Amino acid sequence: MNSIDVETARTYRDKGAAVVRNAIDADWIKFLLAGFERNLAAPGPNARHYNKDKGTGFFFADAAMWQSIPEFRDFMLHSPAAAIAGELMATTKVNLFFDNIFIKDTGTTAPTPWHHDLPYTPMAGEMCSLWLALNPVPLRDSPRYVSGSHRWGRELRPRSFFDPDRDYDEKEFVSSNLAPVPDIDARLDEFEILAWEMEAGDIQAFDGLTIHSAPGNTSGRPRRTFVSRWAADGSTYAQRGPETYPVFPECGLRPGQPLDSATFPVVWRR
């Protein structure tokens, strides 16, 4: 992969999301798909069937599996992904934060609600997520991003993926003090919405505070996505509420400490 071009990096920093074409080659795609089959055969403790028994298709996710699935581990440690994140964030080093898989099978109507990712996670700092398409994705089924929302200067309350109309708002949750996500769909004319048609190997890169959502899958083929999450220099471990996702094994870190550890290793330096 060539270095990130200046325009792509500027778009990422200014708008909070950008597309990187032909970022990952076909051999890595094939390798990751083998990891998906291994993951589905033995889901981890963070596995979620978001719309099980709702009659809206198959919407599955799992996270933080790189230490147990060799295909995911090799990708996170040896693919171009960490370097892509490092260049986009203009950071001096990149920590592996965690990996995600998302599957929406053909005919799945369940949406992913508008949200941003950082308030779910045990991290304070800058996070870059790389949404890697393993199948072609038409524009109508592709994630959507609210341009510039990473610069709104606040974290917003996590949303439930099991019930897209419900916030996590129980009083014992740390995030209950956060403002709710605005009703983006009712105010679409107020925002610039970013979205891209994707081919296998393309990446959508977005900031941890960029508000985004995703529709169902009407494409006629399964939509399988591998998302790698990366932390910039200066990011620290944070304490969140019971809605924290994913849940990591005991990493030995206290809130405010740098992420550097076996759980969040440094995998790229400038």
C-alpha positions in Angstrom: 0.0 0.0 0.0 1.2 3.5 -0.8 1.3 6.2 1.8 -1.9 8.0 2.6 -2.2 11.0 0.2 -2.5 14.5 1.6 -6.1 15.0 0.5 -7.3 11.8 2.2 -5.5 12.7 5.4 -6.9 16.2 5.4 -10.5 14.9 4.8 -10.1 12.5 7.7 -8.9 15.3 10.1 -11.3 17.9 8.9 -14.5 15.8 8.4 -13.8 12.9 10.8 -14.1 10.2 8.1 -12.5 9.4 4.8 -12.3 6.5 2.4 -9.0 4.7 1.5 -9.3 2.8 -1.7 -7.5 -0.5 -2.4 -6.0 -0.4 1.1 -5.9 -4.1 1.8 -5.1 -6.8 -0.8 -7.0 -9.9 -1.7 -4.7 -12.3 0.2 -5.5 -10.5 3.5 -9.2 -10.5 2.7 -9.2 -14.3 2.1 -7.2 -14.7 5.3 -9.7 -12.6 7.4 -12.7 -14.5 6.0 -11.1 -17.7 7.3 -10.9 -16.0 10.7 -14.6 -15.1 10.4 -15.5 -18.8 10.1 -13.3 -19.6 13.1 -15.0 -16.8 15.1 -18.5 -17.9 14.1 -17.7 -21.5 15.1 -16.5 -20.4 18.6 -17.8 -16.9 19.4 -16.0 -15.0 22.2 -17.3 -13.4 25.4 -18.1 -10.2 23.5 -20.2 -11.8 20.8 -23.6 -10.2 20.2 -26.6 -11.3 18.2 -28.2 -7.9 18.1 -31.5 -8.8 16.5 -31.9 -12.5 17.5 -35.5 -13.7 17.3 -36.8 -10.4 15.9 -37.3 -11.6 12.3 -35.1 -8.9 10.9 -32.2 -11.0 9.7 -28.8 -12.0 11.1 -26.9 -9.1 12.7 -23.8 -10.4 14.5 -20.8 -8.8 16.1 -17.8 -9.9 18.1 -14.8 -8.0 19.5 -11.4 -8.2 21.0 -10.7 -11.6 19.4 -7.2 -11.0 18.0 -5.4 -12.8 20.8 -7.5 -16.0 20.2 -8.0 -16.1 16.4 -4.7 -16.4 14.5 -6.0 -14.7 11.3 -7.1 -11.6 13.3 -3.8 -11.5 15.3 -1.7 -11.6 12.1 -3.7 -8.9 10.5 -3.6 -6.6 13.5 0.2 -7.1 14.0 1.4 -7.4 10.4 -1.0 -5.8 7.9 -0.8 -2.2 6.6 -3.7 -1.2 8.9 -1.7 0.2 11.8 0.4 2.4 9.5 -2.8 3.7 7.8 -4.2 4.7 11.1 -0.9 6.2 12.2 -0.7 8.4 9.1 -4.3 9.5 9.3 -4.0 10.5 13.0 -0.5 12.0 12.4 0.7 10.4 15.6 4.1 9.2 16.7 3.0 5.7 17.6 -0.1 3.5 17.3 -1.4 1.1 20.0 -3.6 -1.8 18.9 -6.8 -1.1 20.8 -9.1 -3.9 19.6 -10.7 -5.6 16.6 -14.4 -6.0 15.7 -16.3 -8.1 13.2 -19.7 -7.2 11.9 -22.0 -9.5 9.9 -25.3 -8.5 8.3 -26.7 -11.2 6.1 -28.7 -10.7 3.0 -32.1 -9.3 3.8 -31.2 -8.0 7.3 -33.2 -4.9 7.9 -31.9 -4.1 11.3 -30.1 -0.7 11.3 -27.1 0.3 13.4 -28.2 3.4 15.3 -26.5 6.8 15.1 -23.7 6.8 17.7 -20.0 7.5 18.2 -17.7 4.8 19.5 -15.4 6.3 22.1 -17.9 6.5 25.0 -18.4 2.7 24.9 -14.7 2.0 25.3 -12.2 2.0 28.2 -10.0 4.6 26.6 -9.5 8.4 26.7 -7.7 9.9 23.8 -7.8 9.6 20.0 -9.1 6.5 18.4 -9.1 5.7 14.7 -11.3 2.9 13.4 -10.7 1.3 10.0 -13.9 -0.3 8.6 -12.6 -2.8 6.1 -15.1 -4.1 3.5 -14.6 -7.8 2.8 -17.5 -7.8 0.3 -18.7 -5.1 -2.1 -21.1 -2.7 -0.4 -23.5 -0.6 -2.5 -24.0 3.1 -1.4 -27.5 2.4 -0.1 -26.2 -0.1 2.4 -23.0 1.7 3.4 -22.3 3.4 6.7 -23.1 7.1 7.0 -21.0 9.7 8.9 -21.9 13.2 10.1 -19.1 15.3 8.8 -17.3 17.3 11.4 -19.1 15.8 14.4 -15.8 14.7 15.9 -15.2 18.4 16.6 -18.4 19.0 18.5 -16.3 18.9 21.7 -18.3 16.4 23.7 -19.0 12.7 24.2 -22.6 11.6 23.7 -24.5 8.9 25.5 -24.1 5.3 24.1 -27.0 3.8 22.2 -28.3 0.2 22.5 -27.7 -1.8 19.4 -30.3 -4.3 20.6 -32.9 -1.6 20.7 -31.9 1.3 18.4 -34.6 3.6 19.8 -33.2 3.3 23.4 -30.3 5.1 25.0 -28.3 3.6 27.8 -29.9 5.9 30.4 -30.1 4.0 33.7 -28.8 6.3 36.5 -26.1 3.9 37.6 -24.4 4.1 34.3 -21.5 6.5 34.1 -22.6 7.7 30.7 -26.1 8.7 32.0 -24.6 12.1 32.6 -23.8 12.5 28.9 -26.2 14.2 26.5 -28.2 12.0 24.1 -27.3 11.6 20.5 -29.3 14.1 18.4 -32.1 12.8 16.2 -29.9 12.9 13.1 -32.5 11.4 10.7 -35.0 14.2 11.6 -32.3 16.9 10.9 -30.5 15.5 7.9 -30.7 18.8 6.0 -28.6 20.4 8.8 -25.6 18.1 8.2 -23.2 17.0 5.6 -23.5 13.2 5.4 -20.6 11.2 4.1 -21.0 7.7 2.6 -19.2 5.7 0.0 -19.8 2.7 -2.3 -17.2 0.1 -1.3 -15.3 -2.7 -3.0 -13.6 -5.5 -1.1 -10.3 -4.1 0.3 -11.5 -0.5 0.6 -11.5 1.1 4.0 -13.7 3.7 5.7 -11.6 5.4 8.3 -13.3 7.4 11.0 -12.5 9.2 14.3 -13.8 7.7 17.6 -16.0 10.8 18.1 -17.5 10.9 14.6 -21.2 10.2 14.7 -22.2 7.4 12.3 -24.9 4.8 11.6 -25.4 1.9 9.1 -28.5 0.7 7.3 -29.5 -2.9 6.8 -28.3 -5.1 4.0 -30.3 -5.2 0.8 -27.4 -6.1 -1.5 -28.2 -9.8 -2.1 -24.9 -10.9 -0.5 -23.7 -11.2 3.1 -22.0 -8.0 4.4 -18.9 -8.9 6.4 -16.8 -6.2 7.8 -13.6 -6.3 9.8 -13.0 -3.2 11.9 -9.6 -2.5 13.5 -9.4 0.1 16.2 -6.2 2.0 16.9 -5.1 4.5 19.6 -2.9 7.5 19.1 0.0 8.6 21.2 -1.1 10.0 24.6 -4.2 7.8 24.8 -4.9 6.3 28.3 -7.0 3.7 30.0 -10.3 4.9 31.2 -13.1 3.7 33.5 -16.5 3.5 31.8 -19.9 2.2 33.1 -21.5 -1.3 32.7 -22.3 -0.5 29.0 -18.5 -0.7 28.2 -17.9 -2.6 25.0 -15.8 -4.6 24.5 -14.9 -6.1 27.9 -11.2 -6.9 28.1 -9.5 -9.4 30.3 -7.7 -7.9 33.3 -5.0 -5.7 31.7 -3.3 -4.4 34.9 -3.9 -0.8 34.0 -5.4 1.9 36.2 -7.5 4.8 34.8 -5.2 7.5 33.4 -2.3 5.2 32.7 -0.9 4.9 29.1 -2.3 2.0 27.1 1.1 0.3 26.5 0.7 -3.3 27.7 0.3 -6.8 26.4 -3.5 -6.1 25.9 -2.8 -2.9 23.9 0.6 -3.3 22.4 2.4 -0.6 20.3 2.5 -2.0 16.8 3.7 1.1 14.7 6.0 4.0 15.3 6.7 6.9 12.9 
